[in-house]
Amino acid sequence: MIFTRRDYVYRQMQAFRLKQDYEKGKLKGKLKKITENLNEDDNPIIMILKFKE
């Protein structure tokens, strides 16, 4: 699910899908570090992206 508002994008991601991508080696950076501590049945993660001006 993706929402936009002015200069931001909000994206909801399911924990079990992030874990799947982590195990396949598809993640890097901060998202990889966050996913290391997730369980598949955890609440969804909300990613907030800010557009450059």
Secondary structure, 3 states (H helix, E strand, C coil): CEEEECCEEEEEECHHHHHHHHHCCCCCHHHHHHHCCCCCCCCCEEEEEECCC
